[in-house]
Structures are given as structure tokens and as C-alpha cells.
Amino acid sequence: MTGSVPRLVVAAPSSGSGKTAVATGLMAAFAARGLAVSPHKVGPDYIDPGYHALATGRVGRNLDAYLCGPELVGPLFAHGARGCDLAVVEGVMGMYDGAAGEGELASTAHVAKLLRAPVVLVVDASSQSRSVAALVHGFASWDPQVRVGGVILNKVASDRHEALLREALDSAGVPVLGVLRRAAQVETPSRHLGLVPVAERGASAVEAVAAMGAQVAAGCDLDALLGLARSAGALSCTAWDAAEVLGAAPPGPHRPEGPRPQSPDGLKRIAVAGGSAFTFSYAEHAELLTAAGAEVVVFDPLRDEQLPDGTAGLVIGGGFPEVYAAELSANEPLRKAVADLAGSGAPVAAECAGLLYLGRELDGLPMCGVLDVTARMSERLTLGYRDAVAVSDSALAVAGTRMRGHEFHRTVVEPGAGAAPAWGVRGPERRVEGFVQQGVHASYLHTHWASLPGVARRFVERCRTS
């Protein structure tokens, strides 16, 4: 039964404690034992799941109680963990940090409670000894509904340091399940938006994940951790299924009226940008498009000079076009193909990086020219959850549709919105942003379509009618 999959949530007092390395290492170590490990990440982060996938050989999936709602956390977890022996869920930020101004919503602690899962607290012990007991006690006792089942001490300096930490924690009532020394091999490079994605690192990412697994296997009590995972409470929810939720979703206003290009088997072919420049996507998007009657084909804008044959719609998600601006600009045949497809009225959904790629130029270099906007790098980080409402009818939604999203970028587009904006963003800074133009819907907002599956069906239907 999927709901009874043993599971652990890996949390930390704050960002920078090492939970990504520990969580990835746990996944790799258990996978090396022959277990089928299901990897998950709390929050909207796209990068960590890439390392999780490398460690487990399975798709890394996000669990976001803000984007998708608390009611979908369990079903989405059960969907990803179906058929697995163990699930490891990496937390986000500090354990009790969630959506700003929303209490516990979308925090690691919130998700742990929704999953009825025990928590393993990863503590950066590099600058403390006896104080670690007060820290662990505080986190373990703050919310009685959160069960901290053990602690992994990270960045421990020496045997003497370890002895002092263990002695202090004897009185905290939380067992030490692992002790890890500093190790350069497990460190992953970062830049302006966090870790460098797996797709950009190649063999070095494989080596880093292997080192994480070896370090965790040597420094942690895997048997005790597995026993803790098996103590998780049963889940009563049904696993999320793309076909089922589309069947239950209200029908879109547009029905098939005419032929669009399609694959030989009759499915509508939707091209999805991938490769090193466009690494940000949620697995459920492709699953929903497939369930809605599309054939999803991934292409690489850095290498492919044409869109896949028979492309009827285009999805360009997030990523790092600013890092690859010269290469993207140099691929003139593909830029023209994208512009021609958009000009034909075919549906195009672009988020963040996709918005930049569709613009006239990025940091002075020519892009696709679908939208009359320029984009440039900025010193300012734009980050946070957003509550949005569709301003214009588009290939994704009718005007008035509410959807939650997330922004995460260090770029600016000018102008910030078109004559027909994509979204009205609610909050302290009410504004409109993004562009709806013919079949194009382009915006900085990252959304999770599982929260509104009719988006995928409407998009596929537009491939038939546009």
C-alpha cells in the first residue's frame, strides 16, 4: 500500500546546514543497498531534485503546500513513492520557515505533519559544542505534532568535538543518528540562484553524489534511520493520478475544431525545452500533458536547430538562459523556428527563462523576438510566493482564474507587462506582469499545474484549435 511507504523528512535549523548533501547522501546510500528510494523536495526548488534523481535513478518530485495546497501534498507524495521501499524528503530553509506571513504553511514542519513522517534534524555543529543540546531541544519541542526522531551532526571537526556534542545531546532526548566530518568532495558549486544544476555539471555531479552517499554510509546509522522511517504513520490518501484528475476537472471552453500538426500515432506533439539552459520543470506537467492527449517531446535549444517535427505547441520552462545567452543567440535556425511557430498562433507557454528566450534580446544578444521586450541581468534578487489572477484569456487559463506561483530570478524585462498582461499579482505590491499575445502566455511566474490540472487540458485543446 503506497500510503505505508517508510519515509523520512530531512530538516535543518537554517539554510546552509548541509541538508541537501545529507538528504542526497541518504538517498544514494540506501539506493546502494538495493532499495527503491523515492526522492522528494519541500518547496518550489527545481535544482535539488536533479541531485536527488541522480542519487536514486527516479524523478525528483516537489511537495509544495503553497503552490498546490496542503490537500495535495499526500496524494502527490503517494504518486511519486508508488512501488518504493523508502522515501526521503528534503526540507526547505529552516524547519519552521514557510510562506512569508502565512504561519507554518509550506514549511518543512508543515509537510512533515501532512505526511505523518518523522524528522531527522541536520545540525551544522562547526561552531558549537554544549549549545547543540539547547538548539535540538528547542526544535524538537517547539511543535508537539512534529516528531524529531534523530539528529545528524554535520561539519564536526574532530573526535574530541564529536564526544562533546554527544555528551551534550545525551540530555536532549533525541538520538544521534549520524556524525559527518567536513568533506570537500561533497560540496557543490553555487552561483547567483543557488546550486549549479546537475545537467550543467556532468561527471562532476555524478562524483559529488557518489561522495555524498559514501560519506553518509560511513557516518550514519542506516539501520536506525530505516527503522525510524518505518515508524511513520499510515496515510489514508489516494495517490495522485494525472488521468484521473483530468477526468474530474471541469472542461475548458475550447473544443477541437481543426487539425494541427501531430505525431504519426495521432497524438498532438508538444515540444518541451530542456538541456542545460532550461532545467526547471515539474514532472507532473509532462504527465498532465500526456494524459490530456499530447505526445511530449524534449528538445535542447542549445543543440537542436529545429523544433521536433509536427510540433503543435511549445512549453519553455525555467532555467539559466543568461548563462547560455551567447549559445542560444547563435542558434539562429531554432530562434526563427520558435518565432514562426508563435506567429502561426500555436500555443506557447513560457515561464521565467522562457520569457527571456522569447524576448527581443537578453543582455544585448538577439533572442527569438516573439515578444517586443528586452531582458538584462540585475543585482536584485526577486524571490517569493505569489498569489495571482489571470488578467487575459490565454492558452493556459480564462481571465479571472486564480493560481499561486513562485518567482525566483535576477533579471529584469522591459516592459514588465504587455497590452494584454498574463497575471495580476496580489500582495503588498499589486501589479500586472507577463504577456498574452496570440497563443503565447509568457511570465516570470512559475506555477505547478497539479494545482489546476485543467490548464494542461486547455493547452492541449488549443493545439488542436489554433
C-alpha positions as CSV (number, residue, x, y, z in Angstrom):
1,M,0.0,0.0,0.0
2,T,1.6,3.3,-1.2
3,G,0.5,5.2,1.9
4,S,2.6,3.0,4.2
5,V,5.9,3.6,2.4
6,P,8.6,4.2,5.0
7,R,9.7,7.8,5.0
8,L,11.9,10.4,6.5
9,V,11.9,14.2,6.3
10,V,15.4,15.8,6.4
11,A,15.2,19.2,8.0
12,A,17.7,21.8,9.5
13,P,17.6,24.8,11.8
14,S,18.5,27.1,8.9
15,S,19.7,27.1,5.3
16,G,23.3,26.3,4.8
17,S,23.3,23.5,7.4
18,G,24.1,20.8,4.8
19,K,20.6,19.2,4.4
20,T,20.9,18.9,0.6
21,A,24.2,16.9,0.9
22,V,22.8,14.8,3.7
23,A,19.4,14.1,2.1
24,T,21.1,13.3,-1.3
25,G,23.6,11.2,0.6
26,L,20.9,9.2,2.4
27,M,19.1,8.6,-0.9
28,A,22.4,7.4,-2.6
29,A,23.4,5.2,0.4
30,F,20.0,3.5,0.6
31,A,19.9,3.1,-3.2
32,A,23.3,1.4,-3.0
33,R,21.8,-1.1,-0.6
34,G,19.4,-2.1,-3.3
35,L,16.3,-0.2,-2.0
36,A,14.0,1.7,-4.4
37,V,14.2,5.2,-3.0
38,S,11.6,7.9,-3.8
39,P,13.1,11.4,-3.7
40,H,11.1,14.5,-2.7
41,K,11.8,18.1,-2.0
42,V,9.7,20.5,0.1
43,G,9.0,23.8,-1.7
44,P,9.4,25.1,-5.3
45,D,13.1,24.4,-5.7
46,Y,14.0,22.8,-9.1
47,I,17.7,22.3,-8.6
48,D,17.9,19.9,-5.6
49,P,15.6,17.3,-7.2
50,G,18.1,16.9,-10.0
51,Y,20.7,15.7,-7.5
52,H,18.1,13.5,-5.9
53,A,17.3,11.9,-9.3
54,L,21.0,11.3,-9.8
55,A,21.2,9.5,-6.4
56,T,18.1,7.3,-6.8
57,G,17.5,6.9,-10.6
58,R,14.0,8.2,-10.1
59,V,12.4,11.5,-10.9
60,G,12.8,14.0,-8.1
61,R,9.4,15.5,-7.1
62,N,8.4,18.6,-5.2
63,L,5.9,18.8,-2.4
64,D,4.7,22.4,-2.0
65,A,1.8,23.2,0.2
66,Y,1.5,26.8,-1.0
67,L,1.6,26.1,-4.8
68,C,-0.6,23.0,-4.7
69,G,-2.4,23.3,-1.4
70,P,-2.0,21.1,1.7
71,E,-4.6,18.7,0.4
72,L,-2.4,17.6,-2.5
73,V,0.8,17.0,-0.5
74,G,-0.1,13.5,0.5
75,P,-1.5,12.4,-2.9
76,L,1.5,13.8,-4.8
77,F,3.8,12.1,-2.4
78,A,2.0,8.8,-2.8
79,H,2.2,9.2,-6.6
80,G,5.9,9.6,-6.5
81,A,6.5,6.9,-3.9
82,R,4.4,4.3,-5.5
83,G,6.2,1.0,-5.5
84,C,9.2,2.2,-3.5
85,D,10.8,0.8,-0.4
86,L,11.7,4.1,1.2
87,A,11.0,7.8,0.6
88,V,13.4,10.6,1.6
89,V,12.0,14.2,1.7
90,E,14.5,17.1,1.8
91,G,13.1,20.1,3.6
92,V,13.4,23.8,2.7
93,M,15.2,26.6,4.6
94,G,14.8,26.3,8.4
95,M,12.4,23.6,9.6
96,Y,9.7,26.1,10.7
97,D,10.2,28.6,7.9
98,G,7.3,28.7,5.4
99,A,5.5,31.2,3.1
100,A,6.0,34.7,4.4
101,G,3.2,35.9,6.6
102,E,1.4,32.5,6.3
103,G,2.4,30.8,9.6
104,E,3.6,27.3,9.1
105,L,2.2,27.0,5.5
106,A,4.6,25.3,3.2
107,S,7.3,24.8,5.8
108,T,9.2,21.6,6.3
109,A,7.4,21.1,9.6
110,H,4.0,21.5,7.9
111,V,4.8,19.0,5.2
112,A,6.2,16.5,7.8
113,K,2.9,16.7,9.7
114,L,0.9,16.3,6.5
115,L,2.9,13.2,5.7
116,R,2.9,11.9,9.3
117,A,6.7,11.5,8.9
118,P,9.5,11.5,11.4
119,V,12.1,14.3,11.0
120,V,15.8,13.9,11.0
121,L,17.4,17.2,12.0
122,V,20.7,18.1,10.3
123,V,22.7,20.4,12.6
124,D,25.8,22.4,11.5
125,A,27.9,21.8,14.6
126,S,31.0,23.6,13.4
127,S,30.9,26.4,15.9
128,Q,29.3,24.9,19.0
129,S,29.5,22.2,21.5
130,R,27.2,22.1,24.5
131,S,24.9,24.6,22.9
132,V,23.8,22.0,20.4
133,A,21.6,20.4,23.1
134,A,19.6,23.6,23.6
135,L,19.2,24.0,19.8
136,V,18.0,20.5,19.3
137,H,15.7,20.6,22.3
138,G,14.1,23.8,21.1
139,F,13.4,22.5,17.6
140,A,12.2,19.1,18.9
141,S,9.8,20.7,21.5
142,W,8.5,23.8,19.5
143,D,5.6,21.9,17.9
144,P,4.4,18.7,19.7
145,Q,2.9,17.5,16.4
146,V,6.4,17.4,14.7
147,R,8.3,14.3,15.7
148,V,12.1,14.9,15.6
149,G,13.3,11.3,15.6
150,G,17.0,11.9,15.5
151,V,19.8,14.3,14.7
152,I,22.7,14.1,12.2
153,L,25.6,16.3,13.3
154,N,27.3,17.9,10.3
155,K,30.8,19.5,9.9
156,V,32.1,18.0,13.0
157,A,35.8,18.9,13.5
158,S,37.3,16.0,15.4
159,D,36.8,13.0,17.6
160,R,37.0,15.3,20.7
161,H,34.4,17.7,19.2
162,E,32.2,14.7,18.5
163,A,32.5,13.5,22.1
164,L,31.5,16.9,23.4
165,L,28.5,17.0,21.1
166,R,27.3,13.5,22.0
167,E,27.7,14.2,25.7
168,A,25.6,17.4,25.4
169,L,22.9,15.6,23.4
170,D,22.5,12.8,25.9
171,S,20.2,15.1,27.9
172,A,18.2,16.3,25.0
173,G,16.3,13.1,24.4
174,V,17.0,13.0,20.7
175,P,19.3,10.2,19.5
176,V,22.4,11.0,17.3
177,L,21.9,9.0,14.1
178,G,25.0,10.2,12.3
179,V,28.2,12.3,12.6
180,L,29.8,13.8,9.5
181,R,33.1,15.5,9.1
182,R,33.8,18.3,6.7
183,A,34.5,16.9,3.2
184,A,35.3,18.9,0.1
185,Q,34.2,16.1,-2.2
186,V,30.5,16.6,-1.2
187,E,30.4,20.4,-1.7
188,T,28.5,21.5,-4.8
189,P,29.3,24.8,-6.6
190,S,26.8,27.7,-6.4
191,R,26.1,30.9,-8.3
192,H,23.5,33.6,-8.5
193,L,20.4,31.4,-8.0
194,G,21.8,28.6,-5.8
195,L,23.5,25.3,-6.7
196,V,24.6,24.7,-10.2
197,P,22.2,22.2,-11.8
198,V,23.1,18.6,-12.4
199,A,22.6,19.0,-16.2
200,E,25.4,21.5,-16.3
201,R,28.0,19.6,-14.3
202,G,28.1,16.2,-16.0
203,A,30.6,13.7,-14.5
204,S,31.5,16.1,-11.6
205,A,27.9,15.9,-10.4
206,V,27.9,12.1,-10.5
207,E,31.2,12.1,-8.5
208,A,29.8,14.5,-5.9
209,V,26.6,12.5,-5.4
210,A,28.7,9.3,-5.0
211,A,30.8,11.1,-2.4
212,M,27.7,12.2,-0.5
213,G,26.5,8.6,-0.5
214,A,29.8,7.2,0.7
215,Q,30.1,9.9,3.5
216,V,26.6,9.2,4.8
217,A,27.0,5.4,4.6
218,A,30.2,5.7,6.7
219,G,29.0,8.3,9.2
220,C,25.3,7.4,9.7
221,D,23.4,4.5,11.3
222,L,21.5,3.5,8.2
223,D,19.7,0.7,10.0
224,A,18.5,3.0,12.7
225,L,17.4,5.6,10.1
226,L,15.5,2.9,8.2
227,G,13.8,1.8,11.4
228,L,12.8,5.4,12.1
229,A,11.4,5.7,8.6
230,R,9.3,2.6,9.1
231,S,7.7,4.2,12.2
232,A,5.9,6.8,10.0
233,G,2.2,6.9,10.4
234,A,-0.1,5.5,7.8
235,L,-1.5,7.8,5.1
236,S,-5.1,7.4,4.1
237,C,-5.0,9.5,0.9
238,T,-5.2,8.2,-2.6
239,A,-2.2,8.6,-4.9
240,W,-2.5,11.5,-7.4
241,D,-3.1,10.3,-11.0
242,A,-2.9,12.7,-14.0
243,A,-5.6,10.9,-16.0
244,E,-8.0,10.8,-13.0
245,V,-7.7,14.4,-12.1
246,L,-8.1,15.5,-15.7
247,G,-11.3,13.4,-15.8
248,A,-12.6,15.2,-12.8
249,A,-11.6,18.7,-13.9
250,P,-14.2,21.0,-15.5
251,P,-14.0,21.1,-19.3
252,G,-12.3,24.0,-21.0
253,P,-14.3,26.3,-23.3
254,H,-12.4,25.3,-26.4
255,R,-13.2,22.1,-28.2
256,P,-11.3,20.6,-31.1
257,E,-12.3,22.3,-34.4
258,G,-9.5,21.6,-36.9
259,P,-6.3,19.7,-37.5
260,R,-3.0,20.7,-36.0
261,P,0.4,19.0,-36.7
262,Q,0.7,15.7,-34.9
263,S,2.8,12.7,-34.4
264,P,2.4,9.5,-36.5
265,D,0.3,7.9,-33.8
266,G,-2.2,10.7,-33.9
267,L,-1.2,12.4,-30.6
268,K,-0.7,16.2,-30.6
269,R,3.0,16.8,-30.3
270,I,4.1,19.3,-27.7
271,A,7.8,20.3,-27.6
272,V,9.3,21.0,-24.2
273,A,12.6,22.9,-23.9
274,G,15.3,21.0,-22.0
275,G,19.1,20.8,-21.9
276,S,21.4,22.8,-19.8
277,A,19.7,26.1,-20.3
278,F,16.2,25.0,-19.4
279,T,16.4,22.6,-16.5
280,F,13.4,23.9,-14.4
281,S,10.3,21.8,-14.7
282,Y,7.9,19.8,-12.6
283,A,7.4,16.1,-13.7
284,E,3.7,16.4,-13.2
285,H,3.4,18.9,-16.1
286,A,4.6,16.4,-18.7
287,E,2.3,13.8,-17.1
288,L,-0.7,16.0,-17.3
289,L,0.0,17.0,-21.0
290,T,0.4,13.3,-21.8
291,A,-2.9,12.4,-20.0
292,A,-4.6,15.2,-21.9
293,G,-3.7,13.6,-25.2
294,A,-0.3,15.0,-26.1
295,E,3.0,13.4,-27.1
296,V,5.7,15.3,-25.1
297,V,9.0,15.6,-26.9
298,V,12.0,17.2,-25.2
299,F,14.4,19.3,-27.3
300,D,17.6,21.2,-26.5
301,P,17.7,24.9,-27.6
302,L,21.5,24.8,-27.3
303,R,21.9,22.0,-29.8
304,D,18.8,21.4,-31.9
305,E,18.4,23.7,-34.9
306,Q,14.7,22.9,-35.4
307,L,11.7,22.1,-33.3
308,P,10.6,18.4,-33.3
309,D,8.7,17.5,-36.5
310,G,5.0,18.1,-36.1
311,T,5.3,20.4,-33.1
312,A,1.8,21.7,-32.3
313,G,2.6,23.5,-29.1
314,L,5.6,24.7,-27.1
315,V,6.5,24.8,-23.4
316,I,9.6,26.6,-22.3
317,G,10.2,26.5,-18.6
318,G,12.7,28.0,-16.3
319,G,16.5,27.7,-16.2
320,F,19.5,29.8,-16.9
321,P,19.4,31.4,-20.4
322,E,21.5,34.2,-19.0
323,V,24.4,31.7,-18.6
324,Y,24.0,30.5,-22.2
325,A,22.8,33.7,-23.9
326,A,25.6,33.6,-26.5
327,E,24.9,30.0,-27.4
328,L,21.2,30.5,-27.5
329,S,21.6,33.6,-29.7
330,A,24.0,31.8,-32.1
331,N,21.3,29.1,-32.8
332,E,19.5,31.3,-35.4
333,P,17.6,28.5,-37.1
334,L,15.9,27.5,-33.9
335,R,15.1,31.1,-32.9
336,K,13.4,31.5,-36.3
337,A,11.5,28.2,-35.9
338,V,10.2,29.3,-32.5
339,A,9.2,32.7,-33.9
340,D,7.4,31.1,-36.8
341,L,5.5,28.7,-34.5
342,A,4.4,31.5,-32.2
343,G,3.5,33.6,-35.2
344,S,1.2,30.9,-36.5
345,G,-0.9,31.2,-33.4
346,A,0.2,27.9,-31.9
347,P,0.1,27.8,-28.0
348,V,3.3,28.6,-26.3
349,A,3.7,28.6,-22.5
350,A,6.9,30.3,-21.2
351,E,7.9,30.7,-17.6
352,C,10.8,32.9,-16.5
353,A,13.7,31.6,-18.6
354,G,11.2,31.0,-21.4
355,L,10.1,34.6,-21.1
356,L,13.6,35.8,-21.6
357,Y,14.2,33.5,-24.6
358,L,11.0,34.8,-26.3
359,G,12.1,38.4,-26.0
360,R,13.9,40.6,-28.5
361,E,17.3,40.4,-26.7
362,L,18.9,39.2,-23.5
363,D,21.9,41.2,-22.2
364,G,22.2,42.8,-25.7
365,L,22.2,39.4,-27.6
366,P,19.3,38.6,-30.0
367,M,16.8,36.1,-28.8
368,C,13.6,34.8,-30.6
369,G,11.9,38.2,-31.0
370,V,8.4,36.8,-30.3
371,L,7.9,39.5,-27.7
372,D,9.0,43.1,-28.0
373,V,10.9,43.1,-24.7
374,T,14.5,43.4,-23.6
375,A,16.0,41.5,-20.7
376,R,19.1,42.1,-18.6
377,M,20.8,40.7,-15.5
378,S,20.1,42.6,-12.3
379,E,21.8,42.9,-8.9
380,R,18.4,42.5,-7.2
381,L,17.1,39.0,-6.4
382,T,13.3,38.7,-6.9
383,L,12.1,35.8,-4.8
384,G,8.9,34.7,-3.2
385,Y,5.5,33.1,-3.5
386,R,2.8,35.0,-5.4
387,D,-1.0,34.9,-5.4
388,A,-2.1,35.7,-8.9
389,V,-5.1,36.0,-11.1
390,A,-5.2,35.7,-14.9
391,V,-5.8,39.1,-16.4
392,S,-6.3,37.9,-20.0
393,D,-7.8,34.9,-21.7
394,S,-4.9,32.7,-22.8
395,A,-3.8,29.2,-23.9
396,L,-3.5,28.4,-20.2
397,A,-6.5,29.9,-18.5
398,V,-9.5,32.2,-18.8
399,A,-9.4,35.6,-17.3
400,G,-10.2,35.6,-13.6
401,T,-8.6,32.2,-13.0
402,R,-6.7,32.3,-9.7
403,M,-3.4,30.4,-9.4
404,R,-0.5,30.5,-7.0
405,G,3.1,30.8,-8.2
406,H,6.7,31.5,-7.3
407,E,9.2,34.0,-8.6
408,F,13.0,33.4,-8.5
409,H,15.2,35.4,-10.8
410,R,18.0,38.1,-11.1
411,T,16.8,39.5,-14.3
412,V,14.5,42.4,-15.4
413,V,12.4,42.6,-18.6
414,E,11.3,45.9,-20.0
415,P,8.5,46.5,-20.3
416,G,7.3,44.2,-17.5
417,A,3.9,43.6,-19.0
418,G,2.2,43.7,-22.4
419,A,-1.0,45.3,-23.6
420,A,-2.7,42.0,-22.5
421,P,-0.9,41.1,-19.3
422,A,-0.6,37.5,-18.2
423,W,-1.2,37.9,-14.4
424,G,-2.3,40.3,-11.8
425,V,-0.2,39.7,-8.8
426,R,-1.8,40.3,-5.4
427,G,0.0,41.3,-2.2
428,P,1.7,44.4,-0.9
429,E,2.9,45.3,-4.4
430,R,-0.2,44.9,-6.6
431,R,0.9,44.8,-10.2
432,V,0.4,43.2,-13.6
433,E,3.1,41.2,-15.3
434,G,3.7,39.0,-18.3
435,F,2.4,38.8,-21.8
436,V,-0.5,37.2,-23.6
437,Q,0.0,37.6,-27.4
438,Q,-1.8,35.3,-29.9
439,G,-1.2,31.9,-28.5
440,V,1.7,33.0,-26.3
441,H,1.5,33.1,-22.5
442,A,4.8,34.3,-21.1
443,S,5.5,35.3,-17.5
444,Y,8.1,35.3,-14.7
445,L,5.7,33.2,-12.6
446,H,6.5,29.6,-12.0
447,T,3.3,27.6,-11.5
448,H,2.5,24.0,-10.6
449,W,-0.2,22.6,-12.9
450,A,-1.2,19.9,-10.5
451,S,-3.0,22.6,-8.5
452,L,-5.2,23.4,-11.6
453,P,-5.0,20.4,-14.0
454,G,-7.4,22.0,-16.4
455,V,-4.5,24.2,-17.5
456,A,-2.9,21.3,-19.2
457,R,-6.1,20.1,-20.9
458,R,-6.8,23.7,-22.2
459,F,-3.3,23.9,-23.6
460,V,-3.6,20.6,-25.5
461,E,-7.0,21.6,-26.8
462,R,-5.6,24.9,-28.1
463,C,-3.0,22.8,-30.0
464,R,-6.0,21.3,-31.9
465,T,-7.9,24.5,-32.5
466,S,-5.4,27.3,-33.0
